[in-house]
Amino acid sequence: MEQIQQLLDKKTRIRHLKLSNQRIDIRVIQALAEALKINSTLISLDLHYNQIGYRGAQALAEALKINTTLTILDIRSNHIGDQGTQALAEALKINTILTTLNIGSNQISHQGAQALAKALKINTTLTILNLHRNQIGYQGAQALAEALKINTTLISLDLHYNQIGHQGAQFLAVLLEETNTTLTILNLHSNQIGHQGAQALAKTLKINIALTSLDLHYNQFGDQGAQFLAKTLETNTTLATLNLDHNQIGHQGAQTLAETLKINTMTKLYLSDNQIGHQGAQALAEALKINATLTLIDLSNNQIGDQGVQSLSETLKINTTLTTLNLDLNQIGNQGAQALAEALKINTTLITLRLVINQIGDQGAQSLAEALKINTILIKFNLGSNFIGEQGAQSLAEALKNNTNMTTLNLSYNQIRDNIILDTIEQKLKINTINKKRLRYLQILCLKKLKQLNRIDEIKSLNPTIYNSCLMKY
């Protein structure tokens, strides 16, 4: 209640208020709503995981009709239901300030979604709408799709866990194919869209030039769906992030995607929790020898084994764009680790490498340690939950003595009983982190000083060495 009183006080200038998980009841929400009607400073309000119910949502909706400053409202997990959503929808027809609304996990059905759809046909300011973990179904998806044929401001729509099925995906696909040119982020994970939904969305991606991020993970479309999407992406040049995690994709789907990567310009690809095996990994490895845009690939939990890792390692010796590689849960042993080590001695771009829950022992760790004596690029390295003992840990500690770049090395849940070795590693990583922060601070000061002297362009052209010393690349 003290924070609400501060909102009423014109002398205080609260801009962000977080009241999540406070068991706030209707009386407090009503008081807060009244404060919002007169407050002129608050721009973000987080009320997620409370018990405001539909009456609380109604009170907030009335406030939104009057408030002139709030741009972000998060009321996910509050049991507002359709009744509360309908009240908020009416407010959105009037409000011209709110840009972000999160009403995920609120037991909203297609009726609530239909009310929001009507509001979106009128509203011209909302850019981000999160409806995750509700039950809007294909009817709700249909209503939203119809609204987005008219709405030209919404850029991000999150509908994950909403049971929209292939029919809902098809409605959204038609929207993205025919009329909407503003939506850039679409999250449909865990919606049971199947290969039919994937096929509809694939057709859309041939034409749509706005969408930059598409999340389809956990939709059970298998190789068939992956192949539909892959063929389409051969011509799409705008999609930058694609999430296909947990979709029962095997090596055939991975091979088709690999062919696409030789042409496509996306930057992030998520394929975890599939069954691509070593054959799929080999195909992707060949593609990455050619691809010049992908910076992140997640292949965790794909049974690729040492054979698949050896192919990827050969690629890392050539590839100059990949910065993040996730190989968790892949049955990788010492041979795979040794292959990666040889690649790390040559690779000049990889910043983050994950090898959690594999079968790497001391021998593999020692090989990786030798690589870290040479590699000065890797910053984050996760070797948690392997079979590394004191010998492997000691080798890694020795390697870090002269390594000034690495700030994260996770060795938790291995077989290391010597805490002194672990403490030595931790202390060295802390020193590296502190030194990086100090360097960054000095570089910022350097650039500010050059700017004050109006000499940035002059120094950049006459003495690039001095200019570059002021910069920090991550």
C-alpha positions in Angstrom: 0.0 0.0 0.0 3.0 2.3 0.6 3.9 2.1 -3.1 0.4 3.0 -4.1 0.4 6.0 -1.8 3.6 7.1 -3.5 1.8 7.0 -6.9 -0.7 9.4 -5.4 2.0 11.8 -4.2 2.8 14.3 -7.0 6.3 14.8 -5.5 7.4 11.2 -6.2 8.2 10.2 -9.7 7.9 6.3 -9.7 8.4 5.1 -13.3 8.5 1.3 -12.7 6.4 -0.6 -10.2 6.8 -4.4 -9.6 4.2 -6.1 -7.4 4.4 -9.6 -8.7 3.6 -12.6 -6.4 2.3 -10.4 -3.6 -1.1 -12.1 -3.1 -2.7 -8.8 -3.9 -6.5 -8.8 -3.4 -9.3 -6.8 -5.0 -9.1 -4.0 -2.5 -5.5 -3.3 -3.2 -6.0 -3.5 -7.0 -8.9 -1.1 -6.8 -6.8 1.4 -4.9 -4.0 1.0 -7.4 -6.4 1.5 -10.3 -7.6 4.8 -8.7 -4.0 5.9 -8.3 -3.3 5.2 -12.0 -6.1 7.5 -13.0 -4.2 10.5 -11.7 -0.6 9.3 -11.8 1.5 10.9 -14.6 4.9 9.2 -14.2 4.4 5.4 -14.1 5.4 3.7 -17.4 5.5 0.0 -16.4 3.4 -2.1 -14.0 4.1 -5.7 -13.2 1.3 -7.5 -11.3 2.0 -11.0 -12.5 1.1 -14.1 -10.3 -1.4 -12.5 -8.0 -5.1 -13.1 -7.5 -6.7 -10.0 -9.0 -9.4 -12.0 -10.8 -11.8 -10.5 -13.3 -12.8 -7.6 -11.0 -9.2 -6.5 -10.6 -8.9 -6.6 -14.4 -12.0 -4.5 -14.7 -10.7 -1.9 -12.3 -7.4 -1.7 -14.2 -9.3 -1.4 -17.5 -11.2 1.6 -16.2 -7.9 3.2 -15.2 -6.4 2.5 -18.7 -9.2 4.5 -20.2 -7.9 7.6 -18.4 -4.2 7.0 -17.7 -1.8 8.8 -20.1 1.6 7.3 -19.2 1.5 3.5 -18.7 3.1 1.7 -21.6 3.7 -1.8 -20.2 1.2 -3.9 -18.2 2.0 -7.4 -17.1 -0.9 -9.2 -15.4 -0.2 -12.8 -16.4 -1.3 -15.6 -14.0 -4.1 -13.7 -12.4 -7.3 -15.7 -13.2 -8.9 -12.8 -15.1 -10.7 -15.1 -17.5 -12.9 -14.0 -20.4 -14.7 -11.4 -18.3 -11.6 -9.6 -17.3 -10.2 -9.8 -20.8 -13.3 -8.3 -22.3 -13.0 -5.3 -19.9 -9.4 -4.8 -21.0 -10.4 -5.1 -24.6 -12.9 -2.3 -24.2 -10.1 -0.2 -22.6 -7.8 -0.9 -25.6 -10.4 0.7 -27.9 -9.8 4.0 -26.1 -6.3 3.8 -24.7 -3.6 5.3 -27.0 -0.6 4.8 -24.7 -0.2 1.1 -23.8 2.3 -0.6 -26.1 2.9 -4.0 -24.3 0.2 -6.2 -22.7 0.9 -9.6 -21.1 -2.2 -11.6 -20.1 -0.7 -15.1 -20.4 -1.9 -17.9 -18.1 -5.3 -16.4 -17.4 -7.9 -19.0 -18.4 -8.9 -17.0 -21.5 -11.0 -18.9 -24.1 -11.9 -18.0 -27.7 -14.5 -15.6 -26.3 -11.8 -13.5 -24.6 -9.6 -13.7 -27.8 -12.6 -12.5 -29.9 -13.0 -9.5 -27.7 -9.3 -8.6 -28.0 -9.6 -9.1 -31.8 -12.3 -6.5 -32.0 -10.1 -4.1 -30.0 -7.1 -4.7 -32.2 -9.2 -3.5 -35.2 -9.4 -0.1 -33.5 -6.3 0.2 -31.4 -3.3 1.8 -33.0 -0.6 1.7 -30.3 -0.3 -1.8 -28.9 2.9 -3.4 -30.4 3.3 -6.5 -28.1 0.5 -8.9 -27.1 1.3 -12.0 -25.0 -1.6 -14.6 -24.7 0.5 -17.6 -23.8 -0.9 -20.6 -21.9 -4.6 -19.9 -22.4 -7.2 -21.9 -24.3 -8.2 -19.6 -27.2 -8.3 -22.6 -29.7 -8.6 -22.3 -33.4 -11.6 -19.9 -33.1 -9.5 -17.5 -31.1 -6.7 -17.7 -33.6 -9.2 -17.1 -36.4 -10.5 -14.0 -34.7 -7.0 -12.6 -34.1 -6.0 -13.3 -37.7 -9.0 -11.4 -39.0 -8.1 -8.5 -36.7 -4.5 -8.4 -37.9 -5.7 -7.9 -41.5 -6.7 -4.4 -40.3 -4.3 -3.7 -37.5 -1.0 -2.3 -38.6 0.9 -1.7 -35.3 1.2 -5.1 -33.6 4.7 -6.5 -34.2 4.9 -9.4 -31.6 2.2 -12.0 -30.9 2.8 -14.9 -28.4 0.2 -17.6 -28.6 2.1 -20.6 -27.3 0.2 -23.3 -25.4 -3.2 -22.3 -26.8 -4.4 -25.5 -28.6 -4.9 -23.7 -31.9 -4.2 -26.8 -33.9 -3.6 -27.0 -37.6 -6.7 -25.0 -38.3 -5.6 -22.0 -36.2 -2.2 -22.2 -37.8 -3.8 -22.1 -41.2 -5.9 -19.0 -40.4 -2.7 -17.2 -39.2 -0.8 -18.4 -42.3 -3.4 -16.9 -44.6 -3.2 -13.6 -42.7 0.6 -13.5 -43.0 0.4 -14.4 -46.7 -2.2 -12.1 -47.9 -2.4 -8.8 -45.9 -0.3 -8.3 -42.8 3.1 -6.7 -43.3 3.9 -5.6 -39.7 4.0 -8.7 -37.5 7.6 -9.6 -37.1 7.6 -12.1 -34.1 5.2 -15.0 -33.9 5.3 -17.7 -31.2 3.2 -20.8 -31.8 5.1 -23.4 -29.8 3.1 -26.2 -28.2 0.0 -25.8 -30.3 -0.3 -29.2 -32.0 -0.2 -27.7 -35.4 1.2 -30.9 -37.0 2.5 -31.2 -40.5 -0.6 -29.5 -41.9 0.0 -26.4 -39.9 3.7 -26.4 -40.8 2.8 -26.8 -44.5 0.4 -23.8 -44.3 3.0 -21.6 -42.6 5.7 -22.8 -45.0 3.6 -21.5 -47.9 3.3 -18.2 -46.2 7.0 -17.8 -45.7 7.5 -17.9 -49.5 5.7 -14.5 -49.7 5.8 -12.9 -46.3 8.7 -10.4 -46.0 8.0 -9.1 -42.5 8.3 -12.0 -40.1 11.8 -12.2 -38.5 11.2 -14.7 -35.7 9.0 -17.9 -35.7 8.8 -20.3 -32.8 7.3 -23.6 -33.7 8.8 -25.9 -31.1 6.9 -28.8 -29.7 4.4 -29.1 -32.5 4.9 -32.7 -33.6 5.2 -32.2 -37.3 8.2 -34.5 -37.9 10.4 -34.7 -41.0 7.4 -33.9 -43.2 6.8 -30.5 -41.6 10.5 -29.8 -41.5 10.8 -30.5 -45.2 7.9 -28.2 -46.0 9.5 -25.4 -44.0 13.0 -26.0 -45.4 11.9 -25.8 -49.1 10.2 -22.5 -48.4 13.2 -21.0 -46.6 15.3 -21.4 -49.7 13.7 -18.2 -51.0 12.9 -16.4 -47.7 15.5 -13.7 -46.8 13.8 -12.1 -43.8 13.3 -14.8 -41.2 16.3 -14.5 -38.8 15.3 -16.9 -35.9 13.6 -20.3 -36.3 12.8 -22.6 -33.4 12.0 -26.2 -34.3 12.9 -27.8 -31.0 11.1 -31.0 -30.0 9.3 -31.8 -33.3 10.3 -35.4 -33.9 12.6 -34.4 -36.7 15.0 -37.1 -37.8 18.0 -37.1 -40.1 15.9 -36.7 -43.2 14.4 -33.5 -42.0 17.8 -32.3 -40.8 19.3 -33.1 -44.2 16.6 -31.0 -46.0 17.2 -28.1 -43.5 20.9 -28.4 -44.2 20.4 -27.9 -47.9 18.4 -24.8 -47.1 21.2 -23.4 -44.8 23.5 -23.4 -47.8 21.3 -20.6 -49.3 19.3 -19.1 -46.4 20.4 -16.1 -44.4 18.9 -16.8 -41.0 21.0 -16.2 -37.9 19.6 -18.5 -35.2 18.3 -22.1 -35.6 17.0 -24.2 -32.7 16.8 -28.0 -33.2 17.1 -29.4 -29.7 15.2 -32.5 -28.6 14.8 -34.1 -32.0 16.4 -37.3 -33.4 18.7 -36.0 -36.1 21.5 -38.5 -35.1 25.0 -38.4 -36.6 23.7 -38.3 -40.1 21.7 -35.2 -39.5 24.7 -33.6 -37.7 27.0 -34.5 -40.7 24.6 -32.8 -43.1 24.3 -29.7 -41.0 28.1 -29.6 -40.6 28.5 -29.6 -44.4 26.0 -26.8 -44.7 27.8 -24.7 -42.1 31.0 -24.8 -44.2 29.1 -22.7 -46.7 26.6 -20.8 -44.6 27.9 -17.3 -43.7 25.1 -15.9 -41.5 24.2 -18.4 -38.8 25.5 -17.3 -35.4 23.7 -19.8 -33.1 22.7 -23.4 -33.6 21.2 -25.6 -30.8 21.6 -29.3 -31.4 21.1 -30.5 -27.8 19.6 -33.9 -27.1 19.9 -35.2 -30.7 21.9 -38.5 -30.2 24.6 -37.2 -32.5 27.5 -38.9 -30.6 31.2 -38.7 -31.3 30.7 -39.3 -35.0 28.4 -36.3 -35.4 30.7 -34.1 -33.3 33.7 -35.0 -35.4 31.9 -33.7 -38.5 30.9 -30.5 -36.7 34.5 -30.1 -35.4 35.8 -30.1 -39.0 33.3 -27.4 -39.8 34.4 -25.2 -36.9 37.9 -25.1 -38.4 36.4 -23.4 -41.4 33.3 -21.6 -40.3 33.8 -17.9 -39.3 30.3 -16.8 -38.2 29.0 -19.3 -35.6 29.3 -17.8 -32.1 27.1 -20.2 -30.0 26.9 -24.0 -30.2 24.8 -26.1 -27.9 25.7 -29.8 -27.8 24.2 -30.8 -24.5 22.9 -34.4 -24.0 24.5 -35.9 -27.1 26.4 -39.0 -25.8 29.7 -37.2 -26.6 32.8 -38.9 -25.2 36.5 -38.3 -25.1 36.9 -38.8 -28.8 34.3 -36.1 -29.5 35.9 -33.8 -27.0 39.3 -34.3 -28.6 37.9 -33.4 -32.0 36.3 -30.3 -30.6 39.6 -29.4 -28.9 41.5 -29.5 -32.3 38.8 -27.3 -33.8 39.0 -24.7 -30.9 42.8 -24.3 -31.6 41.8 -22.9 -35.0 38.4 -21.4 -34.6 38.2 -17.6 -34.2 34.5 -16.9 -33.6 32.9 -19.3 -31.2 32.1 -17.5 -27.9 29.7 -20.0 -26.2 30.0 -23.8 -26.2 27.8 -26.1 -24.2 28.6 -29.8 -23.6 26.4 -30.5 -20.5 25.3 -34.1 -19.7 27.7 -35.9 -22.0 30.3 -38.6 -21.3 33.5 -36.6 -21.3 36.2 -37.8 -18.9 39.6 -36.6 -17.8 41.1 -37.5 -21.2 38.6 -35.3 -23.1 39.0 -32.5 -20.5 42.8 -32.5 -20.9 42.5 -32.2 -24.7 40.1 -29.3 -24.2 42.4 -27.7 -21.7 45.3 -27.8 -24.3 43.0 -26.0 -26.7 42.2 -23.3 -24.1 45.9 -22.4 -23.9 45.7 -21.4 -27.5 42.1 -20.2 -28.0 41.5 -16.6 -26.8 37.9 -16.3 -28.2 35.8 -18.7 -26.1 34.1 -16.8 -23.2 31.4 -19.2 -21.9 32.1 -23.0 -21.6 29.7 -25.4 -19.9 31.0 -28.9 -19.1 28.6 -29.7 -16.3 27.4 -33.2 -15.6 30.2 -35.2 -17.3 32.8 -37.6 -15.9 35.6 -35.2 -15.3 37.8 -35.9 -12.2 40.7 -34.1 -10.5 43.1 -34.7 -13.4 40.9 -33.1 -16.0 40.0 -30.2 -13.6 43.6 -29.6 -12.9 44.5 -29.4 -16.6 41.7 -26.9 -17.1 42.9 -24.8 -14.1 46.4 -24.8 -15.6 45.0 -23.7 -19.0 43.2 -20.8 -17.4 46.3 -19.3 -15.8 47.2 -17.4 -19.0 43.6 -17.2 -20.4 42.3 -13.7 -19.9 39.1 -14.0 -21.9 37.0 -16.8 -20.4 34.5 -15.7 -17.8 32.4 -18.8 -17.4 33.6 -22.4 -17.0 31.0 -24.7 -15.5 32.2 -28.0 -14.0 29.4 -28.7 -11.7 28.1 -32.3 -11.2 31.3 -34.0 -12.4 33.6 -36.2 -10.3 35.8 -33.5 -8.8 36.2 -33.8 -5.1 39.1 -31.4 -4.7 37.5 -28.0 -3.9 40.9 -26.2 -4.0 41.0 -26.8 -7.8 37.5 -25.6 -8.2 38.2 -22.5 -6.1 41.3 -21.7 -8.2 39.2 -21.9 -11.3 36.4 -19.7 -9.8 38.9 -17.1 -8.6 40.5 -16.9 -12.1 37.2 -16.5 -13.8 36.2 -13.7 -11.4 39.5 -11.9 -12.1 38.8 -12.2 -15.9 35.2 -10.8 -15.4 36.4 -7.9 -13.3 39.2 -7.0 -15.8 36.7 -7.1 -18.7 34.3 -4.7 -16.9 37.2 -2.4 -16.2 38.4 -2.5 -19.8 34.9 -1.8 -21.0 34.6 1.2 -18.6 37.9 2.6 -19.8 36.9 2.2 -23.4 33.6 4.0 -22.8 35.5 6.9 -21.2 37.9 6.9 -24.1 35.1 7.2 -26.7 33.3 9.9 -24.6 36.6 11.9 -24.5 37.1 11.6 -28.2 33.5 12.7 -28.7 33.9 15.8 -26.5 37.0 16.7 -28.5 35.0 16.2 -31.7 37.9 14.0 -32.9 36.2 10.6 -33.4 36.1 10.8 -37.2 39.6 12.3 -37.3 41.1 9.6 -35.1 39.2 6.9 -36.9 40.7 7.9 -40.2 44.2 8.9 -39.1 44.9 6.4 -36.4 42.6 3.3 -36.5 44.7 1.6 -33.8 43.8 4.2 -31.2 40.2 4.2 -32.3 39.9 0.4 -32.1 41.5 0.4 -28.7 38.4 2.3 -27.5 36.0 -0.4 -28.8 34.9 -3.7 -27.3 33.3 -6.5 -29.3 31.2 -9.2 -27.7 
